[in-house]
Amino acid sequence: CTIGLQVPLGEHHIYVVGLDAKGQPVLHEGKWAIAASSRCKFRVTPPMVPPLTFDPLPGLFPSAVQVYIGCATPNVTIRYTSDGTDPAVHGQPLQGPIMVFPGHNVSVLARGFLPGFVPSPVAAATYKVMASPEQEFQRTEFRKLQEELESKHNKAEELYKDLLRTSPGDAGTLCNYGCFLEDIRRDFDGAESMFKQALESNPRHVGALCNYGTLLQEVRGEYNRAEELYKKALEIDPKHITTIYNYGGLLKNARHDWDGAEVMYKRALELDPKDVGTLCNYGTLLHDVRKRYDEAEAVYKQALEVDPKDSATLCNYGLLLKNVRKDHDGAEFMYQTALEVEPLDATTLCNYGLFLQNVRHDFTRAEQLYKRAL
C-alpha cells in the first residue's frame, strides 16, 4: 500500500502496523532522512523470510545422509522439490529430514513461506551418496543380465523374421512371433497384427485364437471379443488347456463369475492334473476370492512339486505366506527364488519391494526393486 504523511525535517523511524492474511497485526518499520519539510509518500513492503539453511552442507557423502532445512524465523512453512521444479508451485511441505540413500544423487530446491512475509529466495543444494560395493556389484550384474537378455531377444526376433521371409503365411510362426512381440517387446499393435495374419492364414488355428483372445482381454479390455475367440477355440479343440484356463481367468477377473471360473480350472485339471499354469491360477482363485487358504496352499505346493521354479506360483505363494500365514521368512524365500528364475518379472519385483518396505523396513533395497520393475 502507499501511505501519505507530513514528515518534518530530519531523520525518522516510521512504524506501520498492518494486518496479515489471517487478520493478525504485523509491524513494518523503515528509516528515512528528510532533507526539507514536505509531504512524503512511501510504500510499505512486507518483510522477507530470511534465506533457508541446509544441514549438513551439500556435497558427496560415503553413506546415507539426513538433510535438514532450517530458517531463522520461527513458524515458517518450508516447501521443497527434488525434481527441479519451483517449490512455490510444486513443492511438498517439509515434514522432517530428507533422506538420501546410497547410490543416489538428489538436488533440492526449497523456499520458506509465512503469512505477511515475502517468501524466501529459492535455496538450492545437491547431495550425492556413494553406492556401496554391494550396490555397484548388483548394478553391474543387472546391466550384464539386461544385455544378455537383449542379445537373446534380438536373435530370437531375427529368427522369426527369417522364418516369415521363407514362409510368410505360416500361422504357427505368425502366432509365436505375436506372442514374442506381446510378452517381450510389449509391442501390442505389432502382436495384434501377427495374430490377425495368423487367423487370416488359418481361421481355425487354436493357438492364434487363444493368444489373440488373451491380448484382447488383458491389454485391450475387450472382454466380449476375447470371450468369442475363446469359445471358438474350444469349439475346435475342447481340450485346449491354455484356452480353458485363460477363459477361466476372464470369468474370474472380468466377469466376476467365480463359479464359472472354478468350473474352467477344474476342467483343465481333469485334462492335465500337472498343468502348472492352471494350478497357479486356480490357487489364486482359492486364495484371493474364495479365501479357502488351506486349499490354495495345497494347490500352490502341487504346482511347485511339478515345477519348483515357476515364478508366478512362487510369487503368489509368497503373498499367501506373507499376508495369511505371517511367515515372513518363508515369503521372502519365495520372492527370492522367483527372482532367481525371472530377475526382471515386474510383479515379483513389486511384491518383494512392498515386503521389504512394509515388513523389513529396508527402504533402500525396496527402492532398488521398484526401479528394476519400471
C-alpha positions as CSV (number, residue, x, y, z in Angstrom):
1,C,0.0,0.0,0.0
2,T,1.0,3.7,-0.4
3,I,0.7,6.0,2.6
4,G,0.9,9.8,2.6
5,L,2.4,11.5,5.7
6,Q,3.5,15.1,6.7
7,V,7.1,14.5,7.8
8,P,9.3,17.3,9.3
9,L,12.9,17.9,8.6
10,G,15.3,15.3,10.0
11,E,15.8,11.6,10.3
12,H,12.9,9.5,11.5
13,H,11.9,5.9,12.2
14,I,8.4,5.2,10.9
15,Y,6.4,2.3,12.2
16,V,3.3,1.0,10.5
17,V,1.1,-1.8,11.8
18,G,-0.8,-3.7,9.2
19,L,-2.8,-7.0,9.2
20,D,-1.7,-10.2,7.6
21,A,-3.9,-12.6,5.6
22,K,-5.3,-14.0,8.9
23,G,-6.1,-10.6,10.3
24,Q,-3.1,-10.7,12.7
25,P,-1.1,-7.4,13.3
26,V,2.2,-7.2,11.5
27,L,4.8,-4.5,12.3
28,H,6.7,-2.8,9.5
29,E,9.4,-0.2,10.1
30,G,11.6,2.0,8.0
31,K,14.1,4.7,8.4
32,W,14.1,7.9,6.2
33,A,16.1,11.1,6.1
34,I,14.1,14.1,5.1
35,A,16.0,17.0,3.6
36,A,13.2,19.5,3.8
37,S,9.8,19.7,5.3
38,S,7.5,18.3,2.7
39,R,4.7,15.9,2.1
40,C,6.3,12.4,1.8
41,K,4.8,9.3,0.3
42,F,6.4,5.9,1.0
43,R,5.4,2.3,0.2
44,V,5.2,-0.3,3.0
45,T,6.8,-3.5,1.8
46,P,6.3,-6.7,3.9
47,P,9.4,-8.2,5.3
48,M,11.0,-11.2,3.6
49,V,11.5,-14.7,5.1
50,P,15.3,-15.0,5.5
51,P,17.3,-17.4,3.4
52,L,17.0,-21.1,4.3
53,T,19.9,-23.1,5.5
54,F,20.9,-26.8,4.9
55,D,22.5,-29.1,7.4
56,P,24.8,-30.7,6.5
57,L,26.1,-28.6,3.7
58,P,25.7,-30.1,0.2
59,G,28.4,-32.4,-1.1
60,L,29.4,-36.0,-1.6
61,F,28.8,-38.5,1.3
62,P,30.0,-42.1,1.9
63,S,26.8,-43.3,3.4
64,A,23.1,-42.4,3.7
65,V,22.5,-38.8,4.9
66,Q,19.6,-36.9,6.6
67,V,19.2,-33.4,5.2
68,Y,17.7,-30.8,7.5
69,I,16.4,-27.5,6.1
70,G,16.0,-24.6,8.6
71,C,15.1,-21.0,8.9
72,A,16.0,-18.3,11.4
73,T,12.4,-17.1,11.5
74,P,10.0,-19.4,13.6
75,N,6.8,-20.9,12.2
76,V,8.0,-20.8,8.6
77,T,6.4,-23.4,6.3
78,I,9.2,-24.9,4.1
79,R,8.2,-26.4,0.8
80,Y,10.7,-28.3,-1.3
81,T,11.1,-30.3,-4.6
82,S,13.7,-32.7,-5.8
83,D,12.8,-32.8,-9.5
84,G,14.0,-29.3,-10.4
85,T,10.5,-27.7,-10.3
86,D,9.6,-24.5,-8.5
87,P,8.8,-25.3,-4.8
88,A,6.3,-22.4,-4.7
89,V,4.2,-24.3,-7.3
90,H,5.0,-27.9,-6.9
91,G,6.7,-28.1,-3.5
92,Q,5.6,-30.5,-0.8
93,P,5.7,-29.3,2.9
94,L,8.8,-30.4,4.7
95,Q,7.8,-32.9,7.4
96,G,11.2,-33.9,8.6
97,P,14.7,-34.6,7.3
98,I,15.1,-35.6,3.7
99,M,16.8,-39.0,3.3
100,V,19.4,-39.5,0.6
101,F,20.3,-43.2,0.2
102,P,23.5,-44.8,-1.1
103,G,23.8,-44.6,-4.9
104,H,21.5,-41.6,-5.2
105,N,22.0,-38.0,-6.3
106,V,19.4,-35.6,-5.1
107,S,19.1,-31.9,-5.9
108,V,16.8,-30.0,-3.5
109,L,15.1,-26.7,-4.2
110,A,13.3,-25.1,-1.2
111,R,11.5,-21.8,-0.1
112,G,10.1,-20.6,3.1
113,F,6.6,-19.2,3.5
114,L,5.0,-17.2,6.3
115,P,1.7,-15.1,6.2
116,G,2.5,-11.4,5.9
117,F,6.0,-12.1,4.6
118,V,7.5,-12.3,1.2
119,P,8.7,-15.9,0.6
120,S,12.4,-16.6,1.0
121,P,14.6,-16.8,-2.0
122,V,14.9,-20.2,-3.6
123,A,17.6,-22.2,-1.8
124,A,19.4,-25.0,-3.7
125,A,21.6,-27.9,-2.6
126,T,22.8,-31.1,-4.2
127,Y,23.6,-34.3,-2.2
128,K,25.3,-37.3,-3.6
129,V,25.8,-40.5,-1.7
130,M,28.2,-43.1,-3.0
131,A,26.9,-46.5,-3.8
132,S,28.1,-49.4,-1.6
133,P,30.3,-52.1,-3.2
134,E,27.4,-54.4,-3.0
135,Q,25.2,-52.0,-4.9
136,E,27.8,-51.4,-7.5
137,F,28.2,-55.2,-8.0
138,Q,24.4,-55.6,-8.3
139,R,24.1,-52.8,-10.8
140,T,26.9,-54.3,-12.9
141,E,25.3,-57.8,-12.8
142,F,21.9,-56.3,-13.6
143,R,23.3,-54.5,-16.6
144,K,25.0,-57.7,-17.8
145,L,21.8,-59.6,-17.4
146,Q,19.9,-56.9,-19.4
147,E,22.5,-57.0,-22.2
148,E,22.4,-60.8,-22.3
149,L,18.6,-60.9,-22.5
150,E,18.5,-58.2,-25.1
151,S,21.0,-60.1,-27.2
152,K,18.9,-63.3,-26.9
153,H,15.7,-61.4,-27.8
154,N,17.3,-59.8,-30.8
155,K,18.5,-63.3,-32.1
156,A,15.0,-64.7,-31.5
157,E,13.4,-61.9,-33.4
158,E,15.7,-62.3,-36.3
159,L,14.9,-66.0,-36.4
160,Y,11.1,-65.2,-36.5
161,K,11.7,-62.7,-39.3
162,D,13.8,-65.2,-41.3
163,L,11.1,-67.9,-40.9
164,L,8.5,-65.5,-42.1
165,R,10.6,-64.4,-45.1
166,T,10.7,-68.1,-46.1
167,S,7.1,-68.9,-45.2
168,P,5.2,-65.6,-44.8
169,G,1.8,-67.3,-44.3
170,D,2.8,-69.9,-41.7
171,A,0.2,-69.5,-38.9
172,G,2.3,-71.1,-36.3
173,T,5.2,-68.8,-36.8
174,L,3.0,-65.7,-37.0
175,C,1.3,-66.7,-33.7
176,N,4.6,-67.3,-32.0
177,Y,6.1,-64.0,-33.2
178,G,2.9,-62.3,-32.0
179,C,3.5,-63.8,-28.5
180,F,7.1,-62.6,-28.6
181,L,6.0,-59.1,-29.5
182,E,3.4,-59.0,-26.8
183,D,5.3,-60.6,-24.0
184,I,8.9,-59.4,-24.7
185,R,8.7,-56.3,-26.8
186,R,5.4,-55.0,-25.3
187,D,4.5,-54.1,-28.9
188,F,0.8,-54.8,-28.7
189,D,-0.1,-53.3,-32.1
190,G,2.5,-55.5,-33.7
191,A,1.4,-58.6,-31.8
192,E,-2.2,-58.0,-32.8
193,S,-1.2,-57.7,-36.4
194,M,0.6,-61.0,-36.2
195,F,-2.4,-62.8,-34.6
196,K,-4.7,-61.4,-37.3
197,Q,-2.4,-62.5,-40.1
198,A,-2.2,-66.0,-38.5
199,L,-6.0,-66.2,-38.4
200,E,-6.3,-64.9,-42.0
201,S,-4.0,-67.7,-43.0
202,N,-5.7,-70.3,-40.8
203,P,-9.0,-69.3,-39.1
204,R,-9.0,-72.5,-37.1
205,H,-5.6,-72.0,-35.6
206,V,-6.4,-72.6,-31.9
207,G,-3.1,-71.1,-30.6
208,A,-3.8,-67.8,-32.5
209,L,-7.4,-67.7,-31.3
210,C,-6.3,-68.3,-27.7
211,N,-3.4,-65.8,-27.7
212,Y,-5.3,-63.1,-29.6
213,G,-8.1,-63.6,-27.0
214,T,-5.6,-63.1,-24.2
215,L,-4.3,-59.9,-25.8
216,L,-7.9,-58.5,-26.2
217,Q,-8.6,-59.5,-22.6
218,E,-5.5,-58.3,-20.8
219,V,-4.4,-55.4,-22.9
220,R,-7.3,-54.0,-24.8
221,G,-10.0,-54.8,-22.2
222,E,-12.3,-56.0,-25.0
223,Y,-13.8,-58.9,-23.0
224,N,-16.7,-59.7,-25.3
225,R,-14.4,-60.2,-28.3
226,A,-11.9,-62.2,-26.2
227,E,-14.7,-64.4,-25.0
228,E,-15.9,-65.0,-28.6
229,L,-12.4,-66.1,-29.5
230,Y,-12.0,-68.4,-26.5
231,K,-15.4,-70.1,-27.3
232,K,-14.4,-70.6,-30.9
233,A,-11.1,-72.1,-29.9
234,L,-12.9,-74.5,-27.6
235,E,-15.4,-75.5,-30.3
236,I,-12.4,-76.5,-32.4
237,D,-10.4,-78.1,-29.6
238,P,-12.4,-78.6,-26.3
239,K,-9.3,-80.0,-24.6
240,H,-7.0,-77.0,-25.3
241,I,-5.9,-76.4,-21.7
242,T,-4.4,-72.9,-22.2
243,T,-7.6,-71.6,-23.6
244,I,-9.6,-73.2,-20.8
245,Y,-7.7,-71.6,-18.0
246,N,-7.4,-68.3,-19.9
247,Y,-11.2,-68.3,-20.3
248,G,-11.3,-69.1,-16.5
249,G,-9.2,-66.0,-15.9
250,L,-11.6,-63.9,-17.9
251,L,-14.6,-65.2,-16.0
252,K,-12.7,-64.6,-12.7
253,N,-11.2,-61.1,-13.4
254,A,-13.6,-59.5,-15.8
255,R,-17.0,-61.2,-15.3
256,H,-16.5,-61.9,-11.6
257,D,-18.1,-65.2,-12.3
258,W,-16.3,-67.2,-9.6
259,D,-18.3,-70.4,-10.1
260,G,-17.7,-70.3,-13.8
261,A,-14.0,-69.7,-13.3
262,E,-13.7,-72.6,-10.9
263,V,-15.5,-74.9,-13.3
264,M,-13.0,-74.0,-16.0
265,Y,-10.0,-74.5,-13.8
266,K,-11.3,-77.9,-12.6
267,R,-12.0,-78.9,-16.2
268,A,-8.4,-78.0,-17.2
269,L,-7.0,-80.0,-14.2
270,E,-9.1,-83.0,-15.2
271,L,-7.4,-83.0,-18.5
272,D,-3.9,-82.5,-17.0
273,P,-3.6,-82.5,-13.2
274,K,0.0,-81.3,-13.5
275,D,-0.6,-78.2,-15.7
276,V,1.3,-75.6,-13.7
277,G,-0.5,-72.6,-15.3
278,T,-3.9,-74.0,-14.3
279,L,-2.7,-74.9,-10.8
280,C,-1.3,-71.4,-10.3
281,N,-4.5,-69.7,-11.5
282,Y,-6.7,-72.0,-9.5
283,G,-4.7,-71.4,-6.4
284,T,-5.1,-67.6,-6.9
285,L,-8.8,-68.0,-7.2
286,L,-8.9,-70.0,-3.9
287,H,-6.6,-67.6,-2.2
288,D,-7.8,-64.2,-3.3
289,V,-11.5,-64.8,-3.9
290,R,-12.7,-67.9,-2.1
291,K,-10.5,-67.3,0.9
292,R,-10.0,-71.1,1.2
293,Y,-6.4,-70.7,2.2
294,D,-5.6,-74.3,3.1
295,E,-6.8,-75.4,-0.3
296,A,-4.9,-72.6,-2.0
297,E,-1.7,-73.6,-0.3
298,A,-2.2,-77.2,-1.3
299,V,-2.6,-76.2,-4.9
300,Y,0.4,-73.9,-4.9
301,K,2.5,-76.8,-3.3
302,Q,1.2,-79.1,-6.0
303,A,2.3,-76.7,-8.7
304,L,5.8,-76.3,-7.2
305,E,6.2,-80.1,-7.0
306,V,5.7,-80.2,-10.7
307,D,7.9,-77.1,-11.4
308,P,9.8,-75.8,-8.4
309,K,10.9,-72.8,-10.5
310,D,7.6,-71.5,-11.7
311,S,8.0,-67.8,-10.8
312,A,4.2,-67.0,-10.9
313,T,3.4,-69.7,-8.4
314,L,6.4,-68.8,-6.2
315,C,5.3,-65.1,-6.1
316,N,1.6,-66.0,-5.4
317,Y,2.6,-68.4,-2.7
318,G,4.9,-65.8,-1.2
319,L,1.9,-63.4,-0.9
320,L,-0.1,-66.1,0.9
321,L,2.7,-66.8,3.3
322,K,3.1,-63.1,4.0
323,N,-0.5,-61.9,4.3
324,V,-2.2,-65.1,5.7
325,R,0.4,-67.2,7.4
326,K,2.5,-64.3,8.6
327,D,5.5,-66.5,7.7
328,H,7.8,-63.7,6.6
329,D,10.9,-65.8,6.2
330,G,9.0,-68.2,4.0
331,A,7.6,-65.4,2.0
332,E,11.0,-63.8,1.4
333,F,12.4,-67.2,0.3
334,M,9.6,-67.5,-2.3
335,Y,10.2,-64.0,-3.7
336,Q,14.0,-64.5,-3.8
337,T,13.6,-67.9,-5.6
338,A,11.1,-66.3,-8.1
339,L,13.6,-63.6,-8.9
340,E,16.4,-66.1,-9.4
341,V,14.2,-67.6,-12.1
342,E,12.8,-64.4,-13.6
343,P,15.0,-61.5,-12.4
344,L,13.0,-58.9,-14.4
345,D,9.5,-60.0,-13.5
346,A,7.7,-56.8,-12.6
347,T,5.0,-58.4,-10.5
348,T,7.5,-60.2,-8.3
349,L,9.8,-57.1,-8.1
350,C,6.9,-55.0,-6.9
351,N,5.6,-57.6,-4.4
352,Y,9.1,-58.2,-2.9
353,G,9.6,-54.4,-2.8
354,L,6.4,-54.0,-0.8
355,F,7.6,-56.8,1.5
356,L,10.9,-55.1,2.1
357,Q,9.3,-51.7,2.6
358,N,6.5,-52.7,4.9
359,V,7.9,-55.8,6.7
360,R,11.6,-55.5,6.8
361,H,11.6,-51.6,6.6
362,D,14.5,-51.9,4.2
363,F,13.7,-48.9,2.1
364,T,16.9,-48.8,0.1
365,R,16.5,-52.3,-1.3
366,A,12.8,-51.8,-1.8
367,E,13.5,-48.7,-4.0
368,Q,16.1,-50.7,-6.0
369,L,13.5,-53.3,-6.8
370,Y,10.9,-50.7,-7.7
371,K,13.3,-49.1,-10.2
372,R,14.1,-52.5,-11.7
373,A,10.4,-53.1,-12.2
374,L,9.9,-49.9,-14.2
